Amino acid sequence: MKVLMSAAIAAMSVAAVPVLAHAQSSSPEIYGNLGYNSSRAEGADTGAVQGRLGAKLTPHFGVEGELSGGVKDDNIDRAGVRSSIEQTHSAAVYGVGFLPVTPNIDLIGRVGYGNTQFKQKLAGVESKFDADSVNYGVGAQYKFDDKNGVRVDYTRQQFRDNDADDANVVSVGYARKF
């Protein structure tokens, strides 16, 4: 996982070099988000507290990292067997596109790569497994003023591991420009 995340970060850095060269006359806008996400995969609804840190390199392109920690688990019934599943933590990196609609509203599109760890309890036995995913999604951000706002996103996680079901993730959070 560390090798894949490092490769993803390196690839995004290389992709950002032309953008940074073009934007060298202005410094990047650094921002952060803190919120909650709800994830649904094959009948399991889990929740996590989520934090993001990003840099808007131009008015239309940026990069961000995302970390989340699970706070809500769910029970799953498959073939008459009941188990409990929880997302323990997740990490991802994204390339982000911004489309300013008004001075206070941005539409957001993002694509990235992530890793999520799950904990499952089945018949009293607990096991952990992790899965890498290609993530993509859309969202919107409303700014109350120059520094504060709210952001809402939908992200699709397509897990590369066949044991993990793809997930639909909806998040809402506080947005802050530093």
N, C-alpha and C positions, 0 to 999 in steps of 0.2 A: 504494500500500500504506500509506504513512504517513497519508494522508487517511482511509482506511478504519479503520486502527487507532485514530486519534485520535477518529473518530466512535464507535467501539465503546467506548472508554474514557469518553467523554463520556456516552454512553447509560447505561453501568453506573453512573457517578457520579450521574446524575439518578435512577436507580432506587434507589440506596442512600440518598438523602436522607431518605425517611421512616423507614427502618430506623435511620439514625444519630440522627435526632431522638428516636426511641423509646429508643435505647440510650445517651443522653447521660449517664446516671448512672454508667456504667462505661466504662472505656477499652477499646478493641478489643484482642483478643489477636493479637499479631503472630507469624507462624510462617514457617518456611522448610523446603524439602525439597531434597535433593540426591540424585540417583539416575541410573538408566539406563533408557532406554526402547528397546523393540524394535518396529519398525513393519513391517507387512506390507501390501503393495499389489500386486495382480496378479502374484504370484510373486516379488516383490522383497522381501527381508528386509534392512532397514537398521537401524542402531543409533545412539543418540545419548546423550551425557551431558546431563542435564536438571537445571535449577534452577528453583525456584518461590519466590515471596515473596507472602505473603497476609496478610489481616487478617480475623479472625473477629469480625464486628461484633456479633453476638448469639450465643446458644448454637446457633442453627439457620441462620444466614446469614453469608456472607462473600464476599470478592472476592480473586482472586489473579491474578498475572501469571506467565508461564512462558516461559523461554528454553531452547533446547537447541542443541547443536552436534554435528554428525555425526562418528562415529568408526568406523562400519562401512558399507562399500558392498556391493553384490551385483551379480551378473551376471544378465542377462535374455536369453532367447532368444525372439524373435518372428519368425515366418515365415522361420526359418533364419538370421536376422541376430542376432548376439550384441552386446550393449551392456552397459556398466557404469553403475549409477546410485548416487548418494549423496545423502543429505540433508545439505546444508552447514550450514544453521541454520533455526530455527523460533522464532516468537514468538506468544504468544496471551494473551488476557485472558478471565477466567471469572467468572461468578457461581457461588457454591458453596453448596450446602445440606448441612447436617450433621444427622445423626440419631444422638444419643447412645444406644447400646445398653446399655452398662455404663459405669462411671466410666473404664475404660481403652480402650473400643472405640467408634469413631464410624463409621457408614456415611456415605458421601459421594456426592453427585450434583452434577454440574457441567455448565454449558453456556456456550459462549463463541465467540469469533471469533479466527482466527489466520491467519498467513501463513508459508509454508514455502518455502525456496529449495532447489532440487535441482541437481545437477551430473551430466550424462550424457556418457559417452564412447561414440561410435559410429564405427567405422572410423577410429580415430585422431583424430577431431575431437571436441573438448570443447565443450559448450554448457551454459549455465546458464539456468534458468527458475524463476519463482516462481509460487505459486498460493495464493489466499485460500481459507479453509475455515470452515465452521460446524462446531464441535466439541461433542460431548456425550459423557458417560460416567458411570461409577459406580466406586466404590472403597471401601476401608476403611482405617482407621488404628488401629493398636494402640499405646498409650502404655505404655512401660516404667515411667516415673515421671512427675512433673509437667512435665518439660521434654523428654524424649527418647522417640522411638518409631520405628515403621516404617510406611510407607504403600504400598499397592498399588492401582493404577488400571487401568481399561480405558477407552480413549477412542476414539471413532469420529470420523475427520476426513472430512467430506464436502466435497471440493474443488469450488469453483465454476467452475474452469477445466476445460473438457472434455478437455484434454490430460493432466490429472493424474488417476490412478485413486484412488478413495477408499481410505483406509487404516485399519487396525485397529492401535491402539497399546497395548501393555501396558508399564506402568512399575512399578518398585519402587525405593524410596529411603528414606533416613534422614530422619526428621521431627524438627524442633527448634522448640520454643516459646521466644520471646525475652522 
